C-alpha cells in the first residue's frame, strides 16, 4: 500500500504529464495543496521535493514551486532484449572490496565524488543466463565502516542494495554509452576488442544531492537493442 506522500507524488506527477499543470505554471502553495489532499504541509513538501529530484518541478525562493518546462515532453526508451536479460537465472559475486574514490573515477568520467576521502564498497557481479555470461555489474556505495565487509551472500546483498538504492527518497540518473577497445569486462563476457559494449551508468542521489551509489553495467550489443520514442 502506498504511503500518503507517494499517492500525492503520483497524482501531481500525472497532472503535470497530462497537462493539467502547464510548463512554468506556479503550483498551489503548500497550504492550498494541504486542503486539496487533506494532508500536512510537511507531507506535501516531501512529495514536491521528490518531484524536484526527478526534474518535474523547480522551486523559486520565497515564491513557490513551478512546473519545469521540459518535464511535459515525455519520451519512452524501449529495451529489446535479444537474449532476454530479464531472464537472468544466475549471478555470481566476483569481488567485494573497499576502494578509494580514485578507483571509482576510473569507471566514470563525467562526475567526480565531492568527498575524495570517502571510501567505497565495491560489489562486482556477473549476470548469467543458462550459465552464459550476459552482463557485468559493478556497484559502488559510500562506506563509512572501513573494516566490516558483507559476506558473499547473494540474497542478503540484494536485499541490502534494494534498501539502499531503490527507496523512494533516492533519485536516479541513467546514461547509456558504447564502449570499445580494451575493457576488463570483455574477458568475463568472452568478447574481443572489436565487439562493442553497452555501458549503463546509473547514479543514485539523496534528496540533499549527495551521491548514494553508482551502478555500472556492461553488456554486449548483441544482448540488447535500444529504440527512443518521443
PyMOL commands that place a pseudoatom at each C-alpha (Angstrom):
pseudoatom trace, name=CA, resn=UNK, resi=1, chain=A, elem=C, hetatm=0, pos=[0.000, 0.000, 0.000]
pseudoatom trace, name=CA, resn=UNK, resi=2, chain=A, elem=C, hetatm=0, pos=[1.330, 3.411, -0.976]
pseudoatom trace, name=CA, resn=UNK, resi=3, chain=A, elem=C, hetatm=0, pos=[2.121, 5.985, 1.677]
pseudoatom trace, name=CA, resn=UNK, resi=4, chain=A, elem=C, hetatm=0, pos=[0.354, 9.359, 1.637]
pseudoatom trace, name=CA, resn=UNK, resi=5, chain=A, elem=C, hetatm=0, pos=[3.305, 11.280, 0.191]
pseudoatom trace, name=CA, resn=UNK, resi=6, chain=A, elem=C, hetatm=0, pos=[3.654, 8.659, -2.572]
pseudoatom trace, name=CA, resn=UNK, resi=7, chain=A, elem=C, hetatm=0, pos=[-0.039, 8.993, -3.517]
pseudoatom trace, name=CA, resn=UNK, resi=8, chain=A, elem=C, hetatm=0, pos=[0.306, 12.786, -3.664]
pseudoatom trace, name=CA, resn=UNK, resi=9, chain=A, elem=C, hetatm=0, pos=[3.554, 12.474, -5.638]
pseudoatom trace, name=CA, resn=UNK, resi=10, chain=A, elem=C, hetatm=0, pos=[1.895, 10.218, -8.238]
pseudoatom trace, name=CA, resn=UNK, resi=11, chain=A, elem=C, hetatm=0, pos=[-1.177, 12.441, -8.565]
pseudoatom trace, name=CA, resn=UNK, resi=12, chain=A, elem=C, hetatm=0, pos=[0.780, 15.674, -9.111]
pseudoatom trace, name=CA, resn=UNK, resi=13, chain=A, elem=C, hetatm=0, pos=[3.164, 13.890, -11.477]
pseudoatom trace, name=CA, resn=UNK, resi=14, chain=A, elem=C, hetatm=0, pos=[0.225, 12.598, -13.535]
pseudoatom trace, name=CA, resn=UNK, resi=15, chain=A, elem=C, hetatm=0, pos=[-1.326, 16.070, -13.689]
pseudoatom trace, name=CA, resn=UNK, resi=16, chain=A, elem=C, hetatm=0, pos=[1.949, 17.511, -14.963]
pseudoatom trace, name=CA, resn=UNK, resi=17, chain=A, elem=C, hetatm=0, pos=[2.221, 14.801, -17.621]
pseudoatom trace, name=CA, resn=UNK, resi=18, chain=A, elem=C, hetatm=0, pos=[-1.366, 15.200, -18.851]
pseudoatom trace, name=CA, resn=UNK, resi=19, chain=A, elem=C, hetatm=0, pos=[-1.141, 18.996, -18.947]
pseudoatom trace, name=CA, resn=UNK, resi=20, chain=A, elem=C, hetatm=0, pos=[-3.389, 19.863, -16.014]
pseudoatom trace, name=CA, resn=UNK, resi=21, chain=A, elem=C, hetatm=0, pos=[-0.412, 21.808, -14.694]
pseudoatom trace, name=CA, resn=UNK, resi=22, chain=A, elem=C, hetatm=0, pos=[1.302, 23.590, -17.591]
pseudoatom trace, name=CA, resn=UNK, resi=23, chain=A, elem=C, hetatm=0, pos=[5.015, 24.273, -18.085]
pseudoatom trace, name=CA, resn=UNK, resi=24, chain=A, elem=C, hetatm=0, pos=[6.315, 27.143, -15.912]
pseudoatom trace, name=CA, resn=UNK, resi=25, chain=A, elem=C, hetatm=0, pos=[2.945, 27.351, -14.148]
pseudoatom trace, name=CA, resn=UNK, resi=26, chain=A, elem=C, hetatm=0, pos=[3.121, 28.135, -10.441]
pseudoatom trace, name=CA, resn=UNK, resi=27, chain=A, elem=C, hetatm=0, pos=[1.745, 25.255, -8.425]
pseudoatom trace, name=CA, resn=UNK, resi=28, chain=A, elem=C, hetatm=0, pos=[-0.636, 25.741, -5.498]
pseudoatom trace, name=CA, resn=UNK, resi=29, chain=A, elem=C, hetatm=0, pos=[1.023, 26.678, -2.219]
pseudoatom trace, name=CA, resn=UNK, resi=30, chain=A, elem=C, hetatm=0, pos=[1.733, 24.102, 0.480]
pseudoatom trace, name=CA, resn=UNK, resi=31, chain=A, elem=C, hetatm=0, pos=[-1.329, 25.321, 2.373]
pseudoatom trace, name=CA, resn=UNK, resi=32, chain=A, elem=C, hetatm=0, pos=[-3.524, 25.062, -0.734]
pseudoatom trace, name=CA, resn=UNK, resi=33, chain=A, elem=C, hetatm=0, pos=[-2.215, 21.583, -1.532]
pseudoatom trace, name=CA, resn=UNK, resi=34, chain=A, elem=C, hetatm=0, pos=[-2.848, 20.601, 2.094]
pseudoatom trace, name=CA, resn=UNK, resi=35, chain=A, elem=C, hetatm=0, pos=[-6.521, 21.473, 1.671]
pseudoatom trace, name=CA, resn=UNK, resi=36, chain=A, elem=C, hetatm=0, pos=[-6.722, 19.640, -1.676]
pseudoatom trace, name=CA, resn=UNK, resi=37, chain=A, elem=C, hetatm=0, pos=[-5.169, 16.423, -0.385]
pseudoatom trace, name=CA, resn=UNK, resi=38, chain=A, elem=C, hetatm=0, pos=[-6.290, 16.710, 3.251]
pseudoatom trace, name=CA, resn=UNK, resi=39, chain=A, elem=C, hetatm=0, pos=[-2.706, 16.347, 4.397]
pseudoatom trace, name=CA, resn=UNK, resi=40, chain=A, elem=C, hetatm=0, pos=[0.010, 18.300, 6.203]
pseudoatom trace, name=CA, resn=UNK, resi=41, chain=A, elem=C, hetatm=0, pos=[2.383, 20.836, 4.597]
pseudoatom trace, name=CA, resn=UNK, resi=42, chain=A, elem=C, hetatm=0, pos=[5.316, 18.616, 5.614]
pseudoatom trace, name=CA, resn=UNK, resi=43, chain=A, elem=C, hetatm=0, pos=[3.890, 15.701, 3.619]
pseudoatom trace, name=CA, resn=UNK, resi=44, chain=A, elem=C, hetatm=0, pos=[3.153, 17.948, 0.634]
pseudoatom trace, name=CA, resn=UNK, resi=45, chain=A, elem=C, hetatm=0, pos=[6.691, 19.332, 0.661]
pseudoatom trace, name=CA, resn=UNK, resi=46, chain=A, elem=C, hetatm=0, pos=[8.117, 15.799, 0.724]
pseudoatom trace, name=CA, resn=UNK, resi=47, chain=A, elem=C, hetatm=0, pos=[6.113, 14.940, -2.410]
pseudoatom trace, name=CA, resn=UNK, resi=48, chain=A, elem=C, hetatm=0, pos=[7.155, 18.142, -4.196]
pseudoatom trace, name=CA, resn=UNK, resi=49, chain=A, elem=C, hetatm=0, pos=[10.805, 17.643, -3.244]
pseudoatom trace, name=CA, resn=UNK, resi=50, chain=A, elem=C, hetatm=0, pos=[10.662, 14.171, -4.778]
pseudoatom trace, name=CA, resn=UNK, resi=51, chain=A, elem=C, hetatm=0, pos=[9.231, 15.681, -7.982]
pseudoatom trace, name=CA, resn=UNK, resi=52, chain=A, elem=C, hetatm=0, pos=[12.036, 18.245, -7.936]
pseudoatom trace, name=CA, resn=UNK, resi=53, chain=A, elem=C, hetatm=0, pos=[14.593, 15.430, -7.705]
pseudoatom trace, name=CA, resn=UNK, resi=54, chain=A, elem=C, hetatm=0, pos=[13.373, 13.917, -10.978]
pseudoatom trace, name=CA, resn=UNK, resi=55, chain=A, elem=C, hetatm=0, pos=[13.101, 17.274, -12.756]
pseudoatom trace, name=CA, resn=UNK, resi=56, chain=A, elem=C, hetatm=0, pos=[9.325, 17.723, -12.858]
pseudoatom trace, name=CA, resn=UNK, resi=57, chain=A, elem=C, hetatm=0, pos=[9.255, 20.892, -10.758]
pseudoatom trace, name=CA, resn=UNK, resi=58, chain=A, elem=C, hetatm=0, pos=[11.657, 23.552, -9.538]
pseudoatom trace, name=CA, resn=UNK, resi=59, chain=A, elem=C, hetatm=0, pos=[11.464, 25.950, -6.631]
pseudoatom trace, name=CA, resn=UNK, resi=60, chain=A, elem=C, hetatm=0, pos=[11.946, 29.708, -6.573]
pseudoatom trace, name=CA, resn=UNK, resi=61, chain=A, elem=C, hetatm=0, pos=[12.895, 31.164, -3.200]
pseudoatom trace, name=CA, resn=UNK, resi=62, chain=A, elem=C, hetatm=0, pos=[10.084, 32.991, -1.419]
pseudoatom trace, name=CA, resn=UNK, resi=63, chain=A, elem=C, hetatm=0, pos=[7.758, 32.322, -4.369]
pseudoatom trace, name=CA, resn=UNK, resi=64, chain=A, elem=C, hetatm=0, pos=[6.945, 28.619, -4.563]
pseudoatom trace, name=CA, resn=UNK, resi=65, chain=A, elem=C, hetatm=0, pos=[7.119, 25.549, -6.790]
pseudoatom trace, name=CA, resn=UNK, resi=66, chain=A, elem=C, hetatm=0, pos=[6.830, 25.785, -10.592]
pseudoatom trace, name=CA, resn=UNK, resi=67, chain=A, elem=C, hetatm=0, pos=[6.420, 23.132, -13.284]
pseudoatom trace, name=CA, resn=UNK, resi=68, chain=A, elem=C, hetatm=0, pos=[9.692, 22.627, -15.138]
pseudoatom trace, name=CA, resn=UNK, resi=69, chain=A, elem=C, hetatm=0, pos=[9.269, 23.389, -18.832]
pseudoatom trace, name=CA, resn=UNK, resi=70, chain=A, elem=C, hetatm=0, pos=[10.933, 20.254, -20.212]
pseudoatom trace, name=CA, resn=UNK, resi=71, chain=A, elem=C, hetatm=0, pos=[9.046, 17.856, -17.934]
pseudoatom trace, name=CA, resn=UNK, resi=72, chain=A, elem=C, hetatm=0, pos=[5.938, 17.904, -20.132]
pseudoatom trace, name=CA, resn=UNK, resi=73, chain=A, elem=C, hetatm=0, pos=[7.828, 16.447, -23.091]
pseudoatom trace, name=CA, resn=UNK, resi=74, chain=A, elem=C, hetatm=0, pos=[7.775, 12.756, -22.205]
pseudoatom trace, name=CA, resn=UNK, resi=75, chain=A, elem=C, hetatm=0, pos=[9.779, 10.125, -24.015]
pseudoatom trace, name=CA, resn=UNK, resi=76, chain=A, elem=C, hetatm=0, pos=[9.952, 6.364, -23.743]
pseudoatom trace, name=CA, resn=UNK, resi=77, chain=A, elem=C, hetatm=0, pos=[13.077, 4.282, -24.010]
pseudoatom trace, name=CA, resn=UNK, resi=78, chain=A, elem=C, hetatm=0, pos=[12.278, 0.786, -25.220]
pseudoatom trace, name=CA, resn=UNK, resi=79, chain=A, elem=C, hetatm=0, pos=[14.618, -2.081, -24.480]
pseudoatom trace, name=CA, resn=UNK, resi=80, chain=A, elem=C, hetatm=0, pos=[14.577, -5.112, -26.727]
pseudoatom trace, name=CA, resn=UNK, resi=81, chain=A, elem=C, hetatm=0, pos=[16.466, -7.989, -25.153]
pseudoatom trace, name=CA, resn=UNK, resi=82, chain=A, elem=C, hetatm=0, pos=[17.778, -10.223, -27.922]
pseudoatom trace, name=CA, resn=UNK, resi=83, chain=A, elem=C, hetatm=0, pos=[18.661, -12.933, -25.438]
pseudoatom trace, name=CA, resn=UNK, resi=84, chain=A, elem=C, hetatm=0, pos=[16.456, -11.721, -22.616]
pseudoatom trace, name=CA, resn=UNK, resi=85, chain=A, elem=C, hetatm=0, pos=[18.460, -10.003, -19.928]
pseudoatom trace, name=CA, resn=UNK, resi=86, chain=A, elem=C, hetatm=0, pos=[15.308, -10.165, -17.844]
pseudoatom trace, name=CA, resn=UNK, resi=87, chain=A, elem=C, hetatm=0, pos=[15.593, -13.955, -17.785]
pseudoatom trace, name=CA, resn=UNK, resi=88, chain=A, elem=C, hetatm=0, pos=[18.841, -13.864, -15.858]
pseudoatom trace, name=CA, resn=UNK, resi=89, chain=A, elem=C, hetatm=0, pos=[18.788, -17.074, -13.846]
pseudoatom trace, name=CA, resn=UNK, resi=90, chain=A, elem=C, hetatm=0, pos=[22.146, -16.917, -12.119]
pseudoatom trace, name=CA, resn=UNK, resi=91, chain=A, elem=C, hetatm=0, pos=[24.526, -14.345, -10.716]
pseudoatom trace, name=CA, resn=UNK, resi=92, chain=A, elem=C, hetatm=0, pos=[27.966, -14.700, -9.221]
pseudoatom trace, name=CA, resn=UNK, resi=93, chain=A, elem=C, hetatm=0, pos=[29.728, -12.254, -6.929]
pseudoatom trace, name=CA, resn=UNK, resi=94, chain=A, elem=C, hetatm=0, pos=[33.193, -11.722, -8.355]
pseudoatom trace, name=CA, resn=UNK, resi=95, chain=A, elem=C, hetatm=0, pos=[34.511, -9.178, -5.893]
pseudoatom trace, name=CA, resn=UNK, resi=96, chain=A, elem=C, hetatm=0, pos=[33.654, -7.414, -2.648]
pseudoatom trace, name=CA, resn=UNK, resi=97, chain=A, elem=C, hetatm=0, pos=[36.222, -4.857, -1.557]
pseudoatom trace, name=CA, resn=UNK, resi=98, chain=A, elem=C, hetatm=0, pos=[36.809, -1.363, -0.200]
pseudoatom trace, name=CA, resn=UNK, resi=99, chain=A, elem=C, hetatm=0, pos=[38.245, 1.102, -2.715]
pseudoatom trace, name=CA, resn=UNK, resi=100, chain=A, elem=C, hetatm=0, pos=[39.194, 4.765, -2.827]
pseudoatom trace, name=CA, resn=UNK, resi=101, chain=A, elem=C, hetatm=0, pos=[37.473, 7.455, -4.868]
pseudoatom trace, name=CA, resn=UNK, resi=102, chain=A, elem=C, hetatm=0, pos=[40.368, 7.291, -7.351]
pseudoatom trace, name=CA, resn=UNK, resi=103, chain=A, elem=C, hetatm=0, pos=[39.324, 3.790, -8.365]
pseudoatom trace, name=CA, resn=UNK, resi=104, chain=A, elem=C, hetatm=0, pos=[35.725, 4.925, -8.764]
pseudoatom trace, name=CA, resn=UNK, resi=105, chain=A, elem=C, hetatm=0, pos=[36.965, 7.654, -11.118]
pseudoatom trace, name=CA, resn=UNK, resi=106, chain=A, elem=C, hetatm=0, pos=[38.465, 5.009, -13.384]
pseudoatom trace, name=CA, resn=UNK, resi=107, chain=A, elem=C, hetatm=0, pos=[34.930, 3.903, -14.238]
pseudoatom trace, name=CA, resn=UNK, resi=108, chain=A, elem=C, hetatm=0, pos=[33.292, 7.329, -14.591]
pseudoatom trace, name=CA, resn=UNK, resi=109, chain=A, elem=C, hetatm=0, pos=[34.485, 10.394, -16.462]
pseudoatom trace, name=CA, resn=UNK, resi=110, chain=A, elem=C, hetatm=0, pos=[31.631, 12.882, -16.137]
pseudoatom trace, name=CA, resn=UNK, resi=111, chain=A, elem=C, hetatm=0, pos=[31.018, 13.039, -12.388]
pseudoatom trace, name=CA, resn=UNK, resi=112, chain=A, elem=C, hetatm=0, pos=[33.522, 13.318, -9.568]
pseudoatom trace, name=CA, resn=UNK, resi=113, chain=A, elem=C, hetatm=0, pos=[32.732, 12.269, -5.976]
pseudoatom trace, name=CA, resn=UNK, resi=114, chain=A, elem=C, hetatm=0, pos=[32.717, 15.515, -3.991]
pseudoatom trace, name=CA, resn=UNK, resi=115, chain=A, elem=C, hetatm=0, pos=[34.483, 13.999, -0.995]
pseudoatom trace, name=CA, resn=UNK, resi=116, chain=A, elem=C, hetatm=0, pos=[37.649, 12.301, -2.184]
pseudoatom trace, name=CA, resn=UNK, resi=117, chain=A, elem=C, hetatm=0, pos=[38.353, 10.966, 1.305]
pseudoatom trace, name=CA, resn=UNK, resi=118, chain=A, elem=C, hetatm=0, pos=[35.313, 8.688, 1.265]
pseudoatom trace, name=CA, resn=UNK, resi=119, chain=A, elem=C, hetatm=0, pos=[35.980, 5.004, 0.744]
pseudoatom trace, name=CA, resn=UNK, resi=120, chain=A, elem=C, hetatm=0, pos=[33.560, 2.978, -1.361]
pseudoatom trace, name=CA, resn=UNK, resi=121, chain=A, elem=C, hetatm=0, pos=[32.249, -0.537, -1.035]
pseudoatom trace, name=CA, resn=UNK, resi=122, chain=A, elem=C, hetatm=0, pos=[32.692, -2.223, -4.406]
pseudoatom trace, name=CA, resn=UNK, resi=123, chain=A, elem=C, hetatm=0, pos=[30.413, -5.131, -5.324]
pseudoatom trace, name=CA, resn=UNK, resi=124, chain=A, elem=C, hetatm=0, pos=[31.116, -6.722, -8.696]
pseudoatom trace, name=CA, resn=UNK, resi=125, chain=A, elem=C, hetatm=0, pos=[28.707, -9.323, -10.069]
pseudoatom trace, name=CA, resn=UNK, resi=126, chain=A, elem=C, hetatm=0, pos=[28.496, -11.490, -13.172]
pseudoatom trace, name=CA, resn=UNK, resi=127, chain=A, elem=C, hetatm=0, pos=[24.967, -11.997, -14.505]
pseudoatom trace, name=CA, resn=UNK, resi=128, chain=A, elem=C, hetatm=0, pos=[24.266, -15.188, -16.446]
pseudoatom trace, name=CA, resn=UNK, resi=129, chain=A, elem=C, hetatm=0, pos=[21.506, -16.800, -18.464]
pseudoatom trace, name=CA, resn=UNK, resi=130, chain=A, elem=C, hetatm=0, pos=[21.738, -20.593, -18.506]
pseudoatom trace, name=CA, resn=UNK, resi=131, chain=A, elem=C, hetatm=0, pos=[25.322, -20.193, -17.225]
pseudoatom trace, name=CA, resn=UNK, resi=132, chain=A, elem=C, hetatm=0, pos=[26.212, -17.997, -20.226]
pseudoatom trace, name=CA, resn=UNK, resi=133, chain=A, elem=C, hetatm=0, pos=[27.605, -14.627, -19.022]
pseudoatom trace, name=CA, resn=UNK, resi=134, chain=A, elem=C, hetatm=0, pos=[25.465, -11.776, -20.356]
pseudoatom trace, name=CA, resn=UNK, resi=135, chain=A, elem=C, hetatm=0, pos=[26.446, -8.770, -18.223]
pseudoatom trace, name=CA, resn=UNK, resi=136, chain=A, elem=C, hetatm=0, pos=[28.935, -7.487, -15.673]
pseudoatom trace, name=CA, resn=UNK, resi=137, chain=A, elem=C, hetatm=0, pos=[27.526, -5.217, -12.966]
pseudoatom trace, name=CA, resn=UNK, resi=138, chain=A, elem=C, hetatm=0, pos=[29.666, -3.148, -10.595]
pseudoatom trace, name=CA, resn=UNK, resi=139, chain=A, elem=C, hetatm=0, pos=[28.161, -1.160, -7.735]
pseudoatom trace, name=CA, resn=UNK, resi=140, chain=A, elem=C, hetatm=0, pos=[29.934, 1.440, -5.609]
pseudoatom trace, name=CA, resn=UNK, resi=141, chain=A, elem=C, hetatm=0, pos=[28.454, 2.568, -2.298]
pseudoatom trace, name=CA, resn=UNK, resi=142, chain=A, elem=C, hetatm=0, pos=[29.917, 5.165, 0.105]
pseudoatom trace, name=CA, resn=UNK, resi=143, chain=A, elem=C, hetatm=0, pos=[31.112, 3.106, 3.065]
pseudoatom trace, name=CA, resn=UNK, resi=144, chain=A, elem=C, hetatm=0, pos=[31.829, 4.595, 6.495]
pseudoatom trace, name=CA, resn=UNK, resi=145, chain=A, elem=C, hetatm=0, pos=[32.816, 1.348, 8.164]
pseudoatom trace, name=CA, resn=UNK, resi=146, chain=A, elem=C, hetatm=0, pos=[36.312, 0.689, 6.830]
pseudoatom trace, name=CA, resn=UNK, resi=147, chain=A, elem=C, hetatm=0, pos=[36.706, -2.722, 8.468]
pseudoatom trace, name=CA, resn=UNK, resi=148, chain=A, elem=C, hetatm=0, pos=[33.460, -4.628, 8.026]
pseudoatom trace, name=CA, resn=UNK, resi=149, chain=A, elem=C, hetatm=0, pos=[32.601, -6.159, 4.657]
pseudoatom trace, name=CA, resn=UNK, resi=150, chain=A, elem=C, hetatm=0, pos=[29.371, -8.062, 3.903]
pseudoatom trace, name=CA, resn=UNK, resi=151, chain=A, elem=C, hetatm=0, pos=[29.627, -11.769, 3.237]
pseudoatom trace, name=CA, resn=UNK, resi=152, chain=A, elem=C, hetatm=0, pos=[29.186, -13.104, -0.278]
pseudoatom trace, name=CA, resn=UNK, resi=153, chain=A, elem=C, hetatm=0, pos=[25.541, -13.980, 0.261]
pseudoatom trace, name=CA, resn=UNK, resi=154, chain=A, elem=C, hetatm=0, pos=[23.536, -13.152, -2.873]
pseudoatom trace, name=CA, resn=UNK, resi=155, chain=A, elem=C, hetatm=0, pos=[20.164, -12.832, -1.143]
pseudoatom trace, name=CA, resn=UNK, resi=156, chain=A, elem=C, hetatm=0, pos=[21.466, -10.699, 1.733]
pseudoatom trace, name=CA, resn=UNK, resi=157, chain=A, elem=C, hetatm=0, pos=[23.420, -8.384, -0.562]
pseudoatom trace, name=CA, resn=UNK, resi=158, chain=A, elem=C, hetatm=0, pos=[20.472, -7.955, -2.952]
pseudoatom trace, name=CA, resn=UNK, resi=159, chain=A, elem=C, hetatm=0, pos=[18.199, -7.143, -0.018]
pseudoatom trace, name=CA, resn=UNK, resi=160, chain=A, elem=C, hetatm=0, pos=[20.721, -4.589, 1.193]
pseudoatom trace, name=CA, resn=UNK, resi=161, chain=A, elem=C, hetatm=0, pos=[21.113, -2.989, -2.251]
pseudoatom trace, name=CA, resn=UNK, resi=162, chain=A, elem=C, hetatm=0, pos=[17.334, -2.715, -2.617]
pseudoatom trace, name=CA, resn=UNK, resi=163, chain=A, elem=C, hetatm=0, pos=[17.143, -0.982, 0.752]
pseudoatom trace, name=CA, resn=UNK, resi=164, chain=A, elem=C, hetatm=0, pos=[19.932, 1.486, -0.046]
pseudoatom trace, name=CA, resn=UNK, resi=165, chain=A, elem=C, hetatm=0, pos=[19.370, 2.259, -3.738]
pseudoatom trace, name=CA, resn=UNK, resi=166, chain=A, elem=C, hetatm=0, pos=[15.708, 1.629, -4.504]
pseudoatom trace, name=CA, resn=UNK, resi=167, chain=A, elem=C, hetatm=0, pos=[13.897, 3.516, -1.787]
pseudoatom trace, name=CA, resn=UNK, resi=168, chain=A, elem=C, hetatm=0, pos=[11.548, 6.417, -2.506]
pseudoatom trace, name=CA, resn=UNK, resi=169, chain=A, elem=C, hetatm=0, pos=[13.944, 9.159, -1.376]
pseudoatom trace, name=CA, resn=UNK, resi=170, chain=A, elem=C, hetatm=0, pos=[16.724, 8.251, -3.815]
pseudoatom trace, name=CA, resn=UNK, resi=171, chain=A, elem=C, hetatm=0, pos=[16.681, 9.775, -7.310]
pseudoatom trace, name=CA, resn=UNK, resi=172, chain=A, elem=C, hetatm=0, pos=[18.296, 8.095, -10.322]
pseudoatom trace, name=CA, resn=UNK, resi=173, chain=A, elem=C, hetatm=0, pos=[20.129, 9.375, -13.380]
pseudoatom trace, name=CA, resn=UNK, resi=174, chain=A, elem=C, hetatm=0, pos=[20.921, 6.967, -16.211]
pseudoatom trace, name=CA, resn=UNK, resi=175, chain=A, elem=C, hetatm=0, pos=[23.409, 7.381, -19.051]
pseudoatom trace, name=CA, resn=UNK, resi=176, chain=A, elem=C, hetatm=0, pos=[23.942, 4.887, -21.867]
pseudoatom trace, name=CA, resn=UNK, resi=177, chain=A, elem=C, hetatm=0, pos=[27.165, 4.786, -23.857]
pseudoatom trace, name=CA, resn=UNK, resi=178, chain=A, elem=C, hetatm=0, pos=[29.008, 2.491, -26.231]
pseudoatom trace, name=CA, resn=UNK, resi=179, chain=A, elem=C, hetatm=0, pos=[32.368, 1.228, -25.045]
pseudoatom trace, name=CA, resn=UNK, resi=180, chain=A, elem=C, hetatm=0, pos=[35.038, -0.004, -27.440]
pseudoatom trace, name=CA, resn=UNK, resi=181, chain=A, elem=C, hetatm=0, pos=[38.640, -1.075, -27.051]
pseudoatom trace, name=CA, resn=UNK, resi=182, chain=A, elem=C, hetatm=0, pos=[40.164, -2.928, -24.149]
pseudoatom trace, name=CA, resn=UNK, resi=183, chain=A, elem=C, hetatm=0, pos=[37.978, -3.285, -21.052]
pseudoatom trace, name=CA, resn=UNK, resi=184, chain=A, elem=C, hetatm=0, pos=[38.147, -5.743, -18.120]
pseudoatom trace, name=CA, resn=UNK, resi=185, chain=A, elem=C, hetatm=0, pos=[34.543, -6.853, -18.715]
pseudoatom trace, name=CA, resn=UNK, resi=186, chain=A, elem=C, hetatm=0, pos=[35.424, -8.291, -22.127]
pseudoatom trace, name=CA, resn=UNK, resi=187, chain=A, elem=C, hetatm=0, pos=[37.318, -11.208, -20.679]
pseudoatom trace, name=CA, resn=UNK, resi=188, chain=A, elem=C, hetatm=0, pos=[34.416, -12.104, -18.390]
pseudoatom trace, name=CA, resn=UNK, resi=189, chain=A, elem=C, hetatm=0, pos=[31.952, -11.892, -21.303]
pseudoatom trace, name=CA, resn=UNK, resi=190, chain=A, elem=C, hetatm=0, pos=[34.235, -13.714, -23.777]
pseudoatom trace, name=CA, resn=UNK, resi=191, chain=A, elem=C, hetatm=0, pos=[34.368, -10.755, -26.181]
pseudoatom trace, name=CA, resn=UNK, resi=192, chain=A, elem=C, hetatm=0, pos=[37.175, -9.475, -28.390]
pseudoatom trace, name=CA, resn=UNK, resi=193, chain=A, elem=C, hetatm=0, pos=[38.202, -5.818, -28.639]
pseudoatom trace, name=CA, resn=UNK, resi=194, chain=A, elem=C, hetatm=0, pos=[36.231, -5.244, -31.860]
pseudoatom trace, name=CA, resn=UNK, resi=195, chain=A, elem=C, hetatm=0, pos=[32.854, -6.112, -30.326]
pseudoatom trace, name=CA, resn=UNK, resi=196, chain=A, elem=C, hetatm=0, pos=[31.158, -3.025, -28.810]
pseudoatom trace, name=CA, resn=UNK, resi=197, chain=A, elem=C, hetatm=0, pos=[29.688, -2.993, -25.314]
pseudoatom trace, name=CA, resn=UNK, resi=198, chain=A, elem=C, hetatm=0, pos=[26.696, -1.110, -23.983]
pseudoatom trace, name=CA, resn=UNK, resi=199, chain=A, elem=C, hetatm=0, pos=[27.589, 0.667, -20.755]
pseudoatom trace, name=CA, resn=UNK, resi=200, chain=A, elem=C, hetatm=0, pos=[24.675, 1.582, -18.468]
pseudoatom trace, name=CA, resn=UNK, resi=201, chain=A, elem=C, hetatm=0, pos=[25.823, 4.037, -15.788]
pseudoatom trace, name=CA, resn=UNK, resi=202, chain=A, elem=C, hetatm=0, pos=[23.272, 4.863, -13.121]
pseudoatom trace, name=CA, resn=UNK, resi=203, chain=A, elem=C, hetatm=0, pos=[23.841, 7.472, -10.412]
pseudoatom trace, name=CA, resn=UNK, resi=204, chain=A, elem=C, hetatm=0, pos=[21.816, 7.425, -7.201]
pseudoatom trace, name=CA, resn=UNK, resi=205, chain=A, elem=C, hetatm=0, pos=[21.436, 10.669, -5.224]
pseudoatom trace, name=CA, resn=UNK, resi=206, chain=A, elem=C, hetatm=0, pos=[19.794, 11.541, -1.924]
pseudoatom trace, name=CA, resn=UNK, resi=207, chain=A, elem=C, hetatm=0, pos=[17.357, 14.421, -1.513]
pseudoatom trace, name=CA, resn=UNK, resi=208, chain=A, elem=C, hetatm=0, pos=[20.345, 16.515, -0.408]
pseudoatom trace, name=CA, resn=UNK, resi=209, chain=A, elem=C, hetatm=0, pos=[22.048, 15.765, -3.766]
pseudoatom trace, name=CA, resn=UNK, resi=210, chain=A, elem=C, hetatm=0, pos=[24.662, 13.547, -2.140]
pseudoatom trace, name=CA, resn=UNK, resi=211, chain=A, elem=C, hetatm=0, pos=[25.914, 10.508, -4.032]
pseudoatom trace, name=CA, resn=UNK, resi=212, chain=A, elem=C, hetatm=0, pos=[24.209, 7.439, -2.541]
pseudoatom trace, name=CA, resn=UNK, resi=213, chain=A, elem=C, hetatm=0, pos=[25.617, 4.951, -5.009]
pseudoatom trace, name=CA, resn=UNK, resi=214, chain=A, elem=C, hetatm=0, pos=[26.808, 4.184, -8.508]
pseudoatom trace, name=CA, resn=UNK, resi=215, chain=A, elem=C, hetatm=0, pos=[25.922, 1.214, -10.700]
pseudoatom trace, name=CA, resn=UNK, resi=216, chain=A, elem=C, hetatm=0, pos=[27.795, 0.351, -13.904]
pseudoatom trace, name=CA, resn=UNK, resi=217, chain=A, elem=C, hetatm=0, pos=[26.606, -2.475, -16.139]
pseudoatom trace, name=CA, resn=UNK, resi=218, chain=A, elem=C, hetatm=0, pos=[28.397, -3.705, -19.261]
pseudoatom trace, name=CA, resn=UNK, resi=219, chain=A, elem=C, hetatm=0, pos=[26.588, -5.987, -21.686]
pseudoatom trace, name=CA, resn=UNK, resi=220, chain=A, elem=C, hetatm=0, pos=[27.303, -6.987, -25.315]
pseudoatom trace, name=CA, resn=UNK, resi=221, chain=A, elem=C, hetatm=0, pos=[25.395, -5.113, -28.002]
pseudoatom trace, name=CA, resn=UNK, resi=222, chain=A, elem=C, hetatm=0, pos=[24.087, -8.473, -29.208]
pseudoatom trace, name=CA, resn=UNK, resi=223, chain=A, elem=C, hetatm=0, pos=[22.159, -8.809, -25.948]
pseudoatom trace, name=CA, resn=UNK, resi=224, chain=A, elem=C, hetatm=0, pos=[20.080, -5.648, -26.161]
pseudoatom trace, name=CA, resn=UNK, resi=225, chain=A, elem=C, hetatm=0, pos=[18.649, -3.138, -28.623]
pseudoatom trace, name=CA, resn=UNK, resi=226, chain=A, elem=C, hetatm=0, pos=[17.526, 0.430, -27.934]
pseudoatom trace, name=CA, resn=UNK, resi=227, chain=A, elem=C, hetatm=0, pos=[14.776, 2.490, -29.512]
pseudoatom trace, name=CA, resn=UNK, resi=228, chain=A, elem=C, hetatm=0, pos=[13.822, 6.008, -28.474]
pseudoatom trace, name=CA, resn=UNK, resi=229, chain=A, elem=C, hetatm=0, pos=[10.257, 7.273, -28.944]
pseudoatom trace, name=CA, resn=UNK, resi=230, chain=A, elem=C, hetatm=0, pos=[9.359, 10.933, -28.424]
for i in range(1, 230): cmd.bond("trace and resi %d" % i, "trace and resi %d" % (i + 1))
show_as sticks, trace
zoom trace
